[in-house]
Amino acid sequence: LGLEPRTQVTMAVAARSLGRIASNTCYFFLCDMQEKFRPSICYFPEIITVAQRMVSAANILDIPVVATEQYPKGLGNTVSEIDVSKASVFPKTVFSMVIPEVETVLSQQADRKSIVLFGIETQVCVQQTVLDLLGKGYDVHVLADAVSSRSQVDRIFALERMRQSGAFITTSESLLFELMGDSKHPKFKELQALIKTSAPDSGLLTKL
């Protein structure tokens, strides 16, 4: 039996309030993972590892990836370890990723209402992107093990601020398993190969 429209709407609202996510309802956002930041960002090599893992997963699952680069003329392009050849990459000078070019991409698949966000810096570009997306009605999932800052204090408190504002703070592995949902998923073996080794430690346990 089909569901009444009101029931369908109620279920959709409930799913969003729980942070439910699926590969056909989300975008992956890669924020400013650029070469000039390499010496100054805490755990930068580890963040690169997880970011590349997520971009690879997006390619396997046919999830569109949007990447930005903050003033690339001065700060360089996305680090070579992260393959953005299949991503939509945009330069910017504002801190938020929600620039007109990105909004155009979002409008092309309006049924995708969830954003998975990772990159740097947590308290600046990542946080401002989260606030802008939440203000536009998107669900935002921030990967705690794939964002960082120059300061761990800024990183931890930015994660708290984003959670208070309504973002879902999760980890790369948790999110990938949720996207699969079942060990019978047709791409399970490919994704399992990505997460066979746990994400590298990036200092988050210093909060405990």
Backbone as a ProteinNet text record, in pm:
[ID]
protein_1_A
[PRIMARY]
LGLEPRTQVTMAVAARSLGRIASNTCYFFLCDMQEKFRPSICYFPEIITVAQRMVSAANILDIPVVATEQYPKGLGNTVSEIDVSKASVFPKTVFSMVIPEVETVLSQQADRKSIVLFGIETQVCVQQTVLDLLGKGYDVHVLADAVSSRSQVDRIFALERMRQSGAFITTSESLLFELMGDSKHPKFKELQALIKTSAPDSGLLTKL
[TERTIARY]
83	0	87	46.2	121.3	95.9	189.7	174.9	104.6	25.6	-36.2	72.5	50.3	151.2	196.5	101.8	138.7	232.7	206.7	294	432.3	439.7	568.6	648.5	579.6	646.9	697.4	612.7	652.3	775.6	778.3	893.2	1018.5	1004.2	1118.7	1175.6	1084.8	1129.1	1199.5	1143.7	1204.4	1342.7	1355.8	1485.9	1589.2	1550.3	1643.9	1682.9	1585.3	1616.9	1712.4	1712.5	1803.9	1937.9	1945.2	2067.9	2085.7	1976.7	1986.9	2042.3	2124.5	2190.6	2201.7	2194.1	2206.9	2291.1	2348.8	2440	2369.8	2239.7	2167.8	2103.9	2132.4	2075.2	2181.5	2308.1	2412.7	2518.9	2590	2713.3	2827.5	2948.3	3068.3	3134.7	3167.7	3235.1	3376.6	3474.6	3616	3660.5	3698.2	3724.4	3873.9	3927.6	4055.8	4176.3	4186.7	4301.2	4418.6	4484.7	4583.8	4726.8	4817	4957.8	5017.9	4986.2	5049.6	5011	4903.2	4861.6	4936.7	5009.4	5072.1	5157.3	5243.2	5329.7	5258.8	5141.5	5081.4	4961.3	4898.7	4776.8	4811.8	4754	4777.4	4730.2	4814	4778.8	4742.1	4806.4	4771.6	4786.7	4894.3	4905	4790.7	4748.5	4638.8	4505.5	4485.3	4363.2	4362.4	4478.4	4488.8	4446	4495.5	4464.4	4314.8	4247.3	4103.5	4027.5	4071.9	4005.2	4013	4130.9	4143.1	4055.6	4047.4	3959.5	3815.2	3772	3634.5	3609.6	3705.2	3689.4	3683.5	3766.1	3762.1	3627	3575.5	3444.7	3334.8	3343.8	3244	3245.2	3364.2	3373.8	3313.5	3335.6	3278.9	3126.5	3074	2930	2857	2929.7	2871.3	2810.6	2879.6	2839.4	2918	2850.9	2924.1	3010	3131.1	3224.7	3242.3	3227.9	3254	3375.9	3475.6	3596.9	3619.9	3670.5	3708.3	3854.9	3909	4047.3	4049.3	4099.6	4103.2	4219.7	4187.8	4288.2	4405.1	4377.4	4480.8	4604	4589.1	4705.6	4814.5	4772.2	4869.8	4890.8	4786.2	4791.7	4806.9	4811	4830.6	4700.8	4712.1	4596.3	4580.7	4476.5	4453.5	4575.7	4614.4	4735.2	4726	4840.9	4844.5	4797.9	4804.1	4761.6	4611.2	4535.1	4389.6	4351.9	4290.7	4254.7	4120.2	4123.3	3999.3	3966.2	4019.4	3998.4	3850.9	3773.2	3630.7	3542.2	3603.8	3528.4	3503.4	3405.6	3385.1	3467.9	3570.2	3664.5	3649.8	3637.2	3615.8	3711.3	3769.9	3847.4	3752.8	3801.5	3720.2	3811.1	3754	3824.1	3746.4	3613.9	3536.1	3568.1	3537.2	3572.6	3475.2	3346.8	3248.8	3263.5	3233.3	3228.7	3101.3	3004.5	2875.5	2884.2	2951.5	2967.1	2868.7	2844	2744.8	2768.9	2894	2923.1	2882.9	2905.6	2867.2	2715.1	2650.4	2503.6	2442.7	2506.4	2458.9	2467.5	2578.9	2594.4	2484.7	2460.9	2358.4	2219.6	2192.3	2059	2033.1	2137.6	2122.1	2070.2	2087.5	2033.1	1969.4	1856.5	1793	1745.2	1734.9	1692.1	1804.2	1925.1	2036.8	2040.1	1991.3	1976.6	2070.4	2166.3	2264.7	2404.3	2486	2623.5	2719	2816.5	2925.1	3045.7	3095.5	3195.9	3325.6	3438.3	3569.5	3671.5	3780.5	3884.7	3929	3970.2	4027.8	3980.1	4000.9	4024.3	3891.1	3887.2	3761.4	3688.1	3760.5	3696.2	3669.5	3715	3697.8	3611.2	3674.9	3602.2	3502.9	3540.6	3448.1	3327	3351.8	3241.2	3148.9	3205.4	3121	3041	3099.9	3026.3	2909	2933	2826.6	2711.6	2742	2636.8	2556.6	2624.9	2554.2	2464.7	2514.8	2435	2315.2	2335.9	2224.5	2118	2163	2069.5	1988.2	2039	1968.9	1888.9	1885.4	1800.8	1865.8	1997.4	2067	2099.8	2102.3	2162.6	2312.6	2391.1	2535.8	2600.6	2685.6	2759.6	2907.8	2965.6	3106.6	3187.9	3291.7	3375.2	3485.3	3470.8	3564.4	3707.1	3722.2	3856.9	3909	3837.6	3882.2	3877.4	3875.3	3888	3997.1	4062.9	4165	4189.4	4279.3	4310.9	4457.5	4502.2	4637.7	4641.3	4529.2	4519.1	4415.9	4452.6	4356.9	4242.7	4270.3	4164.5	4058.2	4102.2	4006.7	3929.7	3998.9	3934.4	3823.2	3854.9	3758.2	3638.3	3663.6	3551.2	3468.1	3529.2	3451.5	3359	3406.8	3320	3201.5	3227.1	3118.6	3020.1	3073.3	2985.9	2897.4	2954.9	2876.6	2770.5	2804.3	2704.7	2589.5	2622.2	2520	2428.4	2484.9	2407.7	2321	2343.6	2257.9	2326	2458.8	2531	2548.8	2565.3	2593.4	2744.5	2804.4	2948.6	2969.3	3041.2	3057.9	3200.7	3224.8	3357	3344.9	3456.5	3457.6	3405.7	3451.2	3410.3	3262.5	3215.9	3074.7	2987.3	3024.1	2944.1	2944	3060	3066.2	2982.3	2986.2	2902.5	2754	2718.1	2578.2	2536.9	2625	2594.1	2575.2	2650.5	2633.6	2507.3	2493.7	2372.5	2361.6	2434.4	2416.8	2545.2	2589	2708.8	2683.8	2557.8	2525	2522.3	2559.2	2566.9	2658	2619.9	2700.2	2842.7	2866.9	3001.6	3072.4	3018	3071.9	3220.5	3260.2	3398.9	3495.3	3454.3	3539.8	3555.2	3446.4	3452	3522.3	3501.8	3569.4	3720.7	3768.9	3912.7	3964.3	3879	3919.7	3931.8	3843.1	3836.8	3892.4	3957.3	4016.5	4114.1	4189.8	4276.7	4203.2	4195	4124.8	4186	4103.6	4153.3	4265.1	4367.2	4478.9	4436.5	4504.1	4475.6	4511.5	4421	4450.2	4426.6	4450.6	4450.8	4317	4209.1	4076.4	4060.6	4129.7	4113.9	4175.8	4247.3	4301.8	4189.7	4068.7	3955	3907	3929.7	3875.6	3960.3
-119.5	0	125.4	226.3	350.7	432.3	516.7	601.8	731.3	783	913	1020.3	1126.3	1233.3	1290.1	1307.7	1363.8	1270.1	1138.9	1039.6	1041.9	1055.7	1062.5	1183.7	1296.9	1419	1401.6	1342.1	1320.9	1232.1	1126.8	1036.3	1107	1192.2	1265.7	1361	1430.1	1522.9	1447.4	1331.8	1251	1203	1160.1	1112.8	1223.8	1345.2	1457.2	1494.1	1490.2	1527.2	1426.8	1303	1199.8	1202.4	1279.4	1284.5	1168.2	1104.4	994	1045.1	963	1007	889.1	917.1	814.3	870.7	781.6	825.6	907.3	887.4	962.3	1089.6	1124.5	1247.1	1341.5	1319.6	1403.1	1447.8	1549.6	1594.4	1577.7	1561.6	1570.9	1705.5	1779.2	1908.8	1897.6	1930	1932	2077.2	2119.2	2261	2292.9	2357.7	2429.5	2347	2224.6	2140.8	2172.7	2285.1	2341.7	2331.8	2337.5	2311.8	2406.8	2534.5	2631.4	2610.7	2536.8	2510.7	2393.1	2319.1	2196.7	2216.4	2319.4	2329.9	2373.9	2435.2	2501	2429.7	2338	2272.8	2148	2136.8	2018.9	1892.2	1790.9	1659.9	1668.1	1756.3	1774	1644.6	1567.9	1443.1	1345.9	1339.2	1249.9	1297.2	1428.6	1483.2	1457.4	1469.5	1437.4	1292.7	1201.3	1059	1034.1	1092.3	1070.3	1141.7	1259.7	1333.3	1256.4	1201.5	1123.2	998.1	938.5	822.5	859.2	975.3	1016.7	1050.9	1114.2	1144.9	1015.5	919.1	789	721.3	728.2	669.1	737.4	868.5	942.2	896.7	876.5	830.7	691.5	604.6	468.9	472.9	561.9	568.2	667.3	728.7	828.3	946.6	988.7	1107.8	1226.8	1334.4	1450.1	1515.4	1553.5	1619.5	1764.5	1854.3	1996.4	2033.7	2092.8	2134.7	2283.2	2349.5	2489.3	2507.8	2618.5	2656.9	2804.8	2834.4	2971.4	3045.9	3147.6	3231.4	3146.2	3057.7	2964.3	3030.7	3153.8	3223.6	3240	3259.3	3277.7	3155.1	3072.2	2958.8	2824	2824	2699.1	2624.2	2518.4	2435	2322.5	2243.9	2127.2	2036.4	1983.1	1899.9	1782.3	1743.2	1642	1504.6	1479.8	1349.9	1327.4	1434.1	1422.8	1440.1	1339.4	1340.1	1409.4	1532.4	1607.3	1615.1	1521.6	1524.5	1507.5	1443.2	1423.2	1520.1	1609.2	1703.5	1834.2	1908.1	2046	2134.8	2200.1	2276	2425.2	2505	2647.7	2728.7	2835.4	2928	3020	3071.9	3166.5	3258.5	3369.2	3457.4	3469.4	3452.7	3451.2	3322.3	3315.9	3199	3083.1	3111.2	3005.4	2944.4	2814.9	2749.1	2782.1	2841.2	2866.5	2994.6	2981.6	3090.3	3067.3	3167.3	3151	3029.3	3000.9	2886.3	2754	2745.5	2624.7	2616	2727.5	2726.5	2681.4	2716.9	2670.6	2519.1	2462	2315.9	2252.7	2307.3	2251.9	2256.9	2361.6	2377.7	2276.8	2219.6	2124.1	1988.8	1958.8	1835.3	1870.3	1935.7	1991.9	1886.6	1759.7	1654.4	1611.2	1656.4	1625.7	1732.7	1698.4	1796	1772	1681.1	1656	1685.1	1745.2	1778.6	1712.3	1640.2	1583.6	1673.4	1729.1	1834.5	1794	1820.7	1792.7	1885.9	1910.8	2002.6	2095.9	2216.2	2309.6	2453.1	2549.4	2525.1	2511.8	2431.1	2399.7	2523.2	2617.6	2732.7	2847.7	2835	2945.6	2898	2846.7	2812.8	2699.2	2597.9	2487	2536.2	2607.4	2653.6	2749	2843.6	2938.8	2870.4	2766.9	2688.3	2616.7	2557	2487.9	2583.1	2699.2	2793.7	2838.8	2863.7	2904.4	2792.7	2669.9	2557.2	2529	2533.3	2514.1	2621.4	2743.5	2852.8	2834.1	2756.4	2728.5	2598.2	2535.5	2418.8	2284.8	2282.4	2155.9	2087.7	1955.4	1878.5	1877.2	1900.2	1903.2	1802.9	1719.5	1617.5	1653	1689.4	1727.8	1608.5	1574.1	1460.3	1506.8	1472.3	1520.5	1475.1	1356.5	1305.9	1349.7	1442.8	1492.5	1644.7	1709.4	1855.1	1888.1	1999.1	2039.2	2189.5	2235.6	2377.5	2392.1	2517	2540.9	2513.2	2536.1	2517.6	2411.1	2316.5	2214.5	2275.8	2384	2451.9	2503.1	2571.5	2620.9	2505.6	2397.7	2281.7	2225.2	2199.6	2137	2227.2	2356.5	2444.8	2475.5	2472.7	2488.8	2369.5	2249.3	2131.8	2144.5	2195	2215.2	2320	2429	2535.9	2483.1	2405.6	2353.4	2256	2174.6	2083.4	2163.1	2267.5	2350.4	2415.7	2443.5	2510.2	2413.7	2283.2	2186.3	2091.9	2100.8	2007.9	1874	1768.9	1635.9	1614.5	1588.3	1564.5	1413.2	1362	1217.8	1187.2	1062.8	1024.3	965.9	958.5	910	766.7	679.8	540.3	523.9	592.4	584.5	626	734	784	687.8	630.2	538.1	412.9	362	245.9	280.7	401.7	441.7	453.1	503.5	514	376.4	278.1	142.4	76.7	76.3	24.7	-126	-197.3	-342.3	-401.4	-513.5	-578.5	-635.2	-636.3	-680.7	-565.5	-446.3	-331.2	-366.9	-334.1	-374.2	-319	-210.7	-152.9	-182.6	-275.6	-300.3	-337	-427.2	-472.6	-359.6	-273.4	-160.2	-63.6	-37.9	53	-10.6	-140.6	-210.6	-199.7	-202.9	-189.9	-53.5	49.5	183.7	194.3	125.6	141.8	21.6	-67.9	-185.1	-141.5	-35.7	25.4	144.1	150.5	260.6	394.4	496	630.9	664.8	735.6	768.2	860.9	846.9	933.8	1077.7	1169.4	1310.6	1394.2	1331.5	1406.8	1436	1378.4	1410.7	1361.1	1254.7	1200	1288.2	1391.2	1484.2	1559	1554.8	1620.3	1543.3	1412.6	1329.4	1338.7
0	0	0	-74.3	-76	48	81.7	199	160.9	253.3	233.1	223.5	143.8	130.7	263.9	357.4	487.5	561.8	550.2	614.7	552.9	420.2	351.6	398.1	411.7	457.9	599.9	685.8	824.6	834.1	753.1	753.6	704.4	603.2	550	653.5	724.7	829.2	940.9	979.2	1084.9	1044.3	919.6	871.6	876.5	839.3	841	983.5	1076.2	1213.7	1277.9	1226.5	1275.2	1202.3	1097.8	1020.4	926.1	887.2	792	659.9	596.3	474.5	378.7	249.8	146.8	33.1	-44.2	-150.7	-258.2	-273.7	-377	-324.2	-198.9	-142.5	-87.2	-122.5	-61.4	-161.9	-122.1	-186.2	-86.4	-136.3	-54	-83.5	22.8	10	66	-15.4	24.4	33	153	178.5	188.6	86.9	94	140	93	129.4	36.9	64.5	-26.9	24.9	-68.7	-41	62	56.2	145.6	292.1	316.7	454.2	517.1	436.7	483.9	609.7	618.8	736.8	864.6	852	968.8	1028.4	956.7	1005	1085.2	1205.5	1289.2	1217.3	1220.1	1163.1	1014.6	942.9	801.5	720.3	736.1	658.9	687.5	814.2	849.4	788.4	786.9	727.7	577.5	513.5	370.8	346.6	428.6	411.8	415.5	513.6	526.5	414.2	378.6	270.7	139	108.6	-13.9	-7.9	109.3	127.1	94.9	141.8	119	-27.4	-92.6	-235.5	-315.9	-281	-348.3	-329	-205.3	-176.7	-257.5	-268.1	-347	-492	-547.5	-686	-702.3	-604	-609.6	-602.4	-519	-495	-585.7	-677.8	-768.8	-693.5	-588.8	-514.2	-568.8	-608.1	-659.7	-551.7	-590.1	-499.6	-543.8	-448.1	-470.7	-387.1	-451.1	-380.3	-403.1	-300.3	-315.9	-280.8	-331.7	-304.3	-267.8	-148.7	-99.2	-163.7	-244.6	-310.9	-363.7	-459	-506	-565.7	-615.4	-669.1	-564.1	-438.9	-332.6	-245.9	-233.4	-140.4	-210	-340.5	-413.3	-436.4	-511.9	-543.4	-441.9	-459.7	-374.1	-377.7	-262.4	-254.3	-351.2	-402.5	-507.9	-460.2	-329.5	-277.6	-290.3	-305	-317.4	-463.9	-520.5	-662	-681.5	-730.8	-753.7	-903.2	-980	-1125.5	-1163.4	-1077.3	-1105.8	-1026.6	-952.1	-868.8	-943.3	-893.6	-937.7	-844.5	-897.8	-816.6	-847.8	-740.6	-758.5	-669.9	-724.1	-640.5	-565	-452.8	-376.5	-296.6	-252.2	-158.4	-27.4	-33	91.1	165.8	292.8	371.8	349.3	337.4	316.2	177.2	167.7	38	-39.4	26	-37.8	-121.4	-232.7	-328.9	-443.7	-527.6	-635.2	-723.7	-756.3	-841.8	-775.1	-645.1	-571.8	-560.1	-537.5	-531.1	-663.2	-774	-904.7	-914.3	-867.1	-867.2	-782.1	-665	-575.3	-638.5	-710.2	-770.2	-880.8	-936.7	-1045.9	-998.7	-870.8	-813.5	-678.8	-687.1	-567.3	-469.5	-514.6	-423.7	-329.6	-355.3	-265	-156.2	-37.8	70.9	187.7	169.6	275.2	221.5	304.8	268	366.3	314.1	395.3	375.9	485.5	476.3	545.5	478.2	536.7	475	549.8	503	613.2	574.3	671.3	643	734	874.3	944.6	1047.8	1114.6	1163.4	1224.9	1288.1	1191.6	1068.9	973	855.8	752.7	630.6	650.4	727.8	751.6	830.6	939.2	1023.8	948.1	873.5	801.4	691	629.9	531.2	596.7	711.5	785.1	815.3	868.2	906.3	784.8	672.8	551.2	499	500.4	451	540.3	671.8	764.1	742.3	719.2	694.8	568.6	475.5	351.1	356.1	474.2	491.4	463	447.9	425.4	558.4	556.2	664.7	638.9	742.3	724.4	819.2	763.1	837.5	830.1	942.8	949.3	997.8	923.9	960.9	1055.9	1182.9	1285.1	1258.2	1197.7	1169.9	1034.2	969.2	839.1	832.5	949.1	956.4	1058.1	1037.3	1133.7	1125.2	1212	1224.5	1263.3	1268.9	1321	1470.2	1536.5	1681.5	1712.9	1800.1	1842.4	1924.2	1994.1	2069.6	1973.6	1867	1768.1	1704.9	1676	1613.1	1701.6	1827.2	1917.6	1942.6	1965.7	1995.1	1871.1	1753.6	1630.6	1610.1	1639.5	1630.7	1725.6	1845.5	1941.9	1891.3	1837.2	1785.9	1673.7	1583.7	1472	1519.1	1618.6	1675.4	1738.1	1812.9	1875.4	1771.5	1655	1549.2	1469.9	1486.9	1421.2	1324.3	1312.2	1226.5	1297.4	1220	1273	1268.6	1383.7	1392.1	1395.7	1298	1287.2	1241.6	1203.3	1154.3	1014	946.7	809.2	800.1	888.6	881.5	914	1015.8	1052.1	935.3	869.7	760	641.4	610.4	496.7	521.5	643.6	673.9	665.7	705.6	694.5	548	464.9	322.8	258.6	305.7	252.8	308.1	440.6	502.5	510.5	424.7	416.6	358.3	414.4	360.6	220.5	178.3	43.2	-57.1	-9.6	-100.4	-217.7	-340.4	-457.2	-458.2	-384	-379	-247.2	-169.3	-35.3	-38.2	-125.8	-126.7	-161.4	-254.2	-290.4	-173.5	-105.7	8.2	127.1	145.3	254.1	239.8	116.5	92.7	138.7	127.4	169.9	321.5	393.1	539	613.8	540.5	606.4	714.5	686.2	786.7	847.5	978.4	1044.5	1008.5	1013.3	987.3	1086.3	1041.8	1131.2	1244.8	1356.9	1472.2	1439	1474.1	1450.7	1576.3	1692.5	1816	1878.9	1827.8	1882.4	2025	2062.3	2196.2	2304.6	2263.8	2363.7	2433.2	2374.9	2437.8	2559.4	2563	2670.8	2797
[MASK]
++++++++++++++++++++++++++++++++++++++++++++++++++++++++++++++++++++++++++++++++++++++++++++++++++++++++++++++++++++++++++++++++++++++++++++++++++++++++++++++++++++++++++++++++++++++++++++++++++++++++++++++++

